[in-house]
Structure formats: structure tokens, C-alpha cells
Amino acid sequence: MTSLHYDLSGPATAPPLILGPSVGTSLAVWEPQLPALARTHRVLRWDLPGHGGSPAALLPSDGSATIDQLAALVLRLADDQGWERFAYAGISLGGAVGLYLAAHHPDRVGRLSVLCSSARFGEPSSWRERARLVREEGTEAMVASRTGVWFSRETAATPRGRALLADLRATDRAGYAACCDVLADYDMRAALPSVTAPTLVVAGREDPATPPAHAREIADAVPGASLLEIAGAGHLAGVERPEAVTSALLSHLADAARPNPAHAAQPGDDVFRHAAGMAVRRAVLGDAHVDRAVARTTPFTARFQDLITRYAWGEIWTGDGLDRRTRSCITLTALIAHGHDAELAMHVRAALTNGLTREEIGEVLLQSAIYCGVPAANSAFATAQRVFDEIDAEGPAATPPRTDAEHPTHTPPQANPQHPTHTPPQANPEHPTHTPGEVDTASHSDTDK
């Protein structure tokens, strides 16, 4: 094999997206994000040399491997697909490859997402020492230290965490060491201002390998870059906090899924809006909920469903004028004011997914008590408490992160996937009618807004 091992997902005609991994992981590190990204993009995931299915010999083993050699291998993959221009997202070393490509091949990278990465990964001597250690003892020497760096002990004990550590054990020592050589030689700090692609930078607040300060350095130097800090996430933020990372990526990539602005008046434009809107709905509400909503669509409600998907989800809620958390607060308040308790329950869940804590949701409800009325807030508190109880009963896997997921320094153009505040008049929630909005509770109609 003379090229990197890769995997393709998503519609063949969709806009191309290349995903790069972190050292010690395989392309499986992107599995939490893949279903959502592959709905709107042709996704190519690749393995580093010596990792997954890629041969170690693709990089020199004498200590001379460099970032430009690795970037050239990725460009070869794009060329083989016939992609002159593509969106790119990468984790750690995969993100460094993205920065290099965006700076040195700006005509190729249309949009860039850099996750838990750096413009310089510390002193070269530390990477040379790690390369020596792995060449002598193999990658097993790195396994114990990855818990607490990649993710928490709780995440390490999950099936996905165990699978990633197994990938590390299976990584070829020569390939891993060559990637360390790349990191030792890598320094993109001077080139960051030359990056012109719209850029999203993501950091895990608990990441000791590339702390948030590294992300801020990139975001401050790349013109117009946005920064998102994920609370409670280590170096593999997309694994530990998949919902927050997926939503941010979908939002940042939304424009890439649209047709050329020169053809905005073409009928196909609605197709792209619908696809982008559907992807955002699924990322926040989950496939099961959206599948139920779609299944209940009738000829009578179909046009309304299409309207909501294209314009509420595919246009308004993917706008970059407000961040996701702010839109969630506004939506909760509007639903409280109008007494839409059934839809409020769904939006409480969405607010948690979008980064609000339970305490912050409580603050929104208290504020609403002053401006919307105490009886409305009383009902809202009861609805929110019921949702929290349901989430607790479902177990930790169903509970979104309860900490602030966004850093306000740079607000990314988020996918704002909550529903619009204008809902059709609803009947008594205890005896609902089937409306074309979106409500997902056991005793209410499953509608889609």
C-alpha cells in the first residue's frame, strides 16, 4: 500500500469532508460524529501511518518525518477522490495537518475545524524522548498514561474507551514514533495569520495535552476564527462530550453544505436547506425522536414539515447571529410565556444538550417568573423537574453534560438546533391534538418543529 488507509461515508454527491485522527487512535475516533456528518457530507476518515490500516512505512523511521510529508499523503487522498476543494476537521496531530494544509494550500481547504490541537506541541526534546521510548518498548508503554489525558477513567471504562485503548496497543511502534518525530519538528505559529479558511477551534477544558491556552493561541492568530471550550472534556473531546462537538461541527460546516451562492435562486437550494436542517434536528433531538416525527407526517402536515425543516432548522437556527445557548434561553422563555408546556419539556432536554446546566435553566425559569408571570413559571418548573427526573431514571448515558459547554471569548457560528418559538395553538396538554410541530413525550403528539 502506497497511500493512507481511509474510509468513505455519506452521499457520493455531497460536499467533501476529510477527518484526521489523533496520534495513537484510528479513524474510529470519529465514530461519535460520523452518523450526523455523513448525512450532509461525503466523509473521508483516514488513519495515520502505522495506525489502523495505514502502513508505517509511509513516513520515514529515521527521525526525519515532518508535517509536510504527512499533509502530502492527505492531499493524495483528496486528489484520488477528485476533490479540488474540501472541508477539513482534525484532532490533535490531525488538526495540525489541517492547519498546515489551510496555510500552505489555501485553495484546497474551504472550511477548517481544529480540535484539541496546537500551533506547537511543546518542546521537541519531549517528543524525541517519546519516540525513543515507543521504538524500544512499543505503544503499550503509552497505554496507562492515556487515561487522564485522552479522557476520564469513567470514559476509559466504556466500550468506546476500551476500543480506543485497544487501537493504541495495536499501533505499530515505528508508525507511532514517526508521528512523534512529526510533532517534534512541527511549529505553525508564524503561519497562523495566513490561514484564510473559516476556522473553528475546539478545546477540552480538562485537556492536559493541549490545554485551552493552545486553542486560544490559534483562535487569536487565525483571522476570524471561533473558539469553543468544552467543559468536562479531555484531549479526545469528541469522544467524551460527543453531543457538543457534533453540534459545533454541524453548525460550522453548514455553509459548506449549501450550493454556490451564485446559484442561490436555483430550486436545488431548498434541497440543501432541508438536508442541513434535518442533520441539525437529528444531532440535537436524536434519530429516534426525528424518526417518530417523520413517521407521523401525513399528506395534510407534509408541507408544514418541509417548511419547518428548511426555514426554521435549515435557515434561522443555523444562523451565526446568536450562539446556541442564547437561542436556547430565548426559546425556553417564549414557550413559558405562551404556556406551551408540552414543547417546553422537549426544549429543556435540548437546552441541556446545547450546554446549559440545570442551574442555568432554573435561572431562565426564575427570570420568566418576573416577566411572564408566576403561574407560568410554576408550571415550567414542574415541567423541567419532570424532565430532569426522567433523565436521571434513564441513566448517565442519557444525561447531557451539566456544565457550561461554551467559552464566550469567541462564539462559533453554532448550529442552533432548537425549534422556533412560533408554534401552532395547542390543545390542553393532557388531551393533545396531532399538530405538525415537534413534541416528544409519552402522552403527547410527536410533532416536528
N, C-alpha and C positions, 0 to 999 in steps of 0.2 A: 504494500500500500504506500502510495507516494503523497497522499493527502490526509487531512484530518478526518476522523470518523465523525459522521453527522447523522441527524435525524430530521425529517421534514414532517410538518403537521399543518393542517389548515387548508382552505381552498386554494387550488393552484393559481387562481386568478387574483387572489387577494394581495394587498401590498406586502412586500417582503420585510421580515423582521429577523435579525440574527441575534441569538442569545449566547453569551460567553460565560463560562463557569469560573469558579474559584479553584485555586491550587488544592489538590487532594480530593476534589469532587469530580463526578462525572456529569454528563448532561442531565442526569436525573435530578440535580439540584434545582432545576426549573420546573419540576413536575407540579408544585402547588399553583403556579401561574399558567401553565400550559393550556388547560381547557379554555380559560377565558381569552387568552391572547390568540389562540388558534381559531377563534370564531371570526375574527376580523382581519387576521394576517396569515400570510404564508410563513410559518415559523421554522427557522433552521437553528437547531441546537447542535453545538459541536463539543468534542472532547479535546482537552489539552493533550499534547504529546505524552505518551506513557500512561494516560488516564483513560478509563473506559475502553473504547475500541480503537483509539489512536496509537500508532506505533511510536515508541520513544525515540527512534532514530530520526524523526522529523526535525529535531533540534540537536545541535552538536553537544557531545557529552564531555568536552574538554574544558568547560567553564566559560566558553565564549558566546553562549546563546544570548540573544538580545531581543528587545521588544519588536524591532522592525522585522526580524525573521518570523516571529510569531504572527504579527499583523499580516505579513505577506501570505502566510498559509490561510488566513481567514479570507483575504481578498480572493485567493484562488477558489475558495468555495463559492463566493458570490459570483465570480466570473463563470464558473461551471454551471451555475443556475441561470446565467444570462441576466443577472441583476446589475444594472449600471448604478443604481442608487437604492439604498435600503435604510431602514431604521435599525438601530443597534442598542442593545442593553447588555451590560456585563457586570458580573460580581467580582470584586477584588481584582485579581490579575485579568480576568475577563473584562472588567471595567477599564483597566489600564490600556488594554488593546483598543477599546472603543475611543478613549481619549487620543491615543496615537493616531488612529485612523481619521478621526474628526479633524485633527490638527494638520496632518500631512497629506490627507486625501479628502479634502472638504467637499469635493464634487461627488463623493460616493456616499457620505453619511447624511441622510436627510433629517434624522432626529436621533438624539443620544440620551441614554439613561445610564448613569454610573452609580452602582450600588456598592456600598461598603468598600470603597476603593480609596486611592490616594494618588497624589501627584508624585510622591516619593515615599517608598515604604520603609523608611528608616535607614540605618547605616548599612552600607554594602557588606561590611565585615560580618554582621549577624546572619545575612543570607548566605554568604560563603561558608560560614560555620554550619548552618543548617544543611546546606548541600553536602558538605563533607560527612556529616552525621548520617544522613539518609543513604549516601553511597556506601557507607560502611555497614550500617545496621538495618537498612530497609525502612519502609514507611511505618512499620509497627512502632518505631521509636517516636512517632508523632501522635499516635492514636490517643494516648492518655491525656495529653495536653489540649486536645481539641474540645473536650467538654469544658465549658467555661470560657472558651474563645468562640467557637462556632455557634454554640447555643448553650442553654442551661442544662443541668442534669435531668430535669423533667423532660425536656425535649429530646435529650440523648436517649432516654428510655423508651421513646415512642418507636413504632415500626419504621417511620421515615428517618428518625435519628439513627437508629441501628443500621439501616441500609446505607446511609451516608458514611458512617464509620467503616462499614464493610468495604465500601468503594475505596476508602483511603488505604485500607490494608491491602487491597488488590492492586493498587497503583504501582507501576514499575518504578523501581528506585532511581534508575537513570533518568527517566522522564521527569519525575518529581524534582530531582536535583537540578536538571536543566532549567526547569521553571524558576527555581530559586536563583540560578545564575541570571535569568532574565530580570528578576526583581532587584537583584544587587546592582545591576547596571542601569536600571530604569530611573529617569528623572524628567518629568514633564512640566515642571514648574514654570520654566521660561516660555513654554509653548502654549500655556493655557489661554492667554488672551487672543490667540489666533483661532480658537475654536468658534466657528460661526453657526453650527447646527444648534437648534433649540435644545437645551440641555436640562435634564432633571438629575439632581444629585440626591441620593438617599443614604442615610446613615442610621445605624443602630445605636441607640444611646448607651447600651451596655457593651459595646464592641471594644475590646481591648486591643485588637489587631490594627484596626483603622478607626480610631475614636472620632467623634463628631467634629473635632477640630480639623481633621484631614478633609472631611467633606466640606466644611465651611471654607477652607482654603481654595478648593476647586470652585465652589459656587461664587465666591467673591472675585475670582480671577476670570472665569468664563463669562463673557458678556451676556447679560440677560438670564443667566442660569437660575433655576429654582432649587430650593433646598427643602428636604423633608426629613425630619428626625423621627424615628420610630421608637417609642418608649418600650422598654422591656425586651429589646431585641439585641442579640449579639451579632457576630460577624456574618452569619447567614440569616439576615433579617427576613428574607423571603420565605424561609423555612419556619422560623419562629413566630413571625407575625404575617402570615401569607395574605390575609384579607387587606390589610393596609397597603402592602406593597403592590398587590394586584390592582387595587383600585387606583393607586397613583400612576401606575404604568398605563392602565387603560385610558386615563384622562390625558396623560402626556402624549400618548400615541394616537389620540382620537383624530387629530388633524391629518395624520398620515393615512388614515382610512377613508378620507374624503377624496372625491375626484379633484382634478386640477381646477383651481378657481376660474380659469378661463372658460371652463365648461360648466360653470355653476348652474346655468339655466337648462342644462340637459336633463331629460327625465331620469337618467340614472342617478342623479344626485339624491333622490329620495331613497334609492336602494341603499346607498352608503349611510345615510342618516338612520335608516331603520336598523341596519346591521350594527352601527355604533351604539344606538340606543338599546338594542337587545343585549349587547355584550355588557353594558353597564348595569342593566337590570339584573342579569344573572350573577354578576360579580358581587353585588351587594345583597340581593334577596335570596340567592341560591337557585340552583337548577330546579329543585323540587317545587318550589313556590311558583316560579315562572311557568314551568310545565303545566301546573294545575290551572294557572290563569289562562294560558293559551288553549288548553283543552276545553275550557268553558266558554270560549269565544263562539258566538253564534253569528249567523248572517246579519242579524239585527245590530250586533255590537261590533262587528268586524271593522267597520270604517273608523269608529271611535278608537278601537285598539290601535289601529295603524297610525292615527293622528297622534295619540299619546306617545307611542313609541318613537315616532320620527321627530316630533317637535318638543315634547316635554323632556324625554330622555336624550334624544339624539341632538337636540339644539340647546335648550335652556339649561339643562342640568349638567351639560358638559362645558358650559361657558367658563372663562377664566376670570370673570369679574369678581366672584366671591369664592372663598375656599369652601371645602366640603363641610367643615364643622359649622361655619357660619350659616350655610344654607340649611343644615340640619336644625339649628336653633330656630331659624325663621319658620321652617315647616312645622315644627312642633308647636310653636306659638300660634300659628294660623289655624291649625287643626283644633287646638284647645279653644280658641276664640269662637270657632264655628260649631263646636260640640261634636266633632267627628271622632268620637272615641274609638270606634272600630278601626279606623285607619290610623289613629294615633298609636295604637298598640304595635302595628307594623313599623311605624316610624321610630318608636322607641328602640326597637331592635336595630333598625338601620342606623340610628344615631350612635349606638354602641359600636357597630361595625365601622362607622366613619370616624371614630376616635374620641367621642365624648365619653367621659366617665359617668357612672351613676350619680355621683355627686353633682356634676355639671348639669346633668339632665334635671336633677332636683332644683338647681338654681334657676333653670329656664321655667320650670313649673311655678316656682315662687314668684318670679318676675311676672308671669302671666296672671297670677292671682291679683296683682295690683291693677293691671291694665285690661284684663279680660274678665275679671270677676272671681270672687272666692268660690262660688258654686262650680264654675267651670274648672278651676284649678283643683278643687276637691275631687271631682270626677277624674281628672287627669292623673292625680296622684294614685288613685285606686287602680286605674288602667296600667300605669307604669309599674306599680308594685306587683300586679298580676303577671306582667311580662317578666319582671325580674325573677319571680318565683318559678315561672315556667322554665326560664333559662337555667336556674340553679338545679331544677329537677332533671333537666336534660343532661347535666354533667359538664365537666370542664371543657370538653371538646366543642360544645355548642356555645361556650361563653366567649364573646369577643373581648379583646384586651380592654381592661378597665382603666387604663391610664391615657393621658394626653398623647395622641399619636402624631402631633404636628408641631414643628418648631416655627414660630411666627416670623423668623428673620427673613426668609424667602418663602413666599407662598406659591407652591407649584400650581400650574393650571390643572386643577384636580378634576377627575370625573366626579361630578356632583350627582350621584345616582338616586337621590331621594325623589319622591314624587311631587308633582306640582300641588300648590295649595288650593287650586280651584277644583273642587270635587262636585259631582252631581249631588243634588239634595238626597240625603239618606233617610231611610226609614228608621224606626226605633231599632237600635242595635240588637235587641232581643228577638226581633221579628223582621230581619232584613229582607229587602227585595234583591234580586240579582241585577246589580248595576255594573256598568263596564269599567269601573275603576279597579283598584287593586287592594284587596283586603285579605289577609291570610290568618284567620283564626278558626277554631273548630266550629264555632257557632255562627259564622258569618259567611257571606258570599265571597268567593275568591275572585276578586275583580282586579283590573290592571290599570293602575295609574301611577 
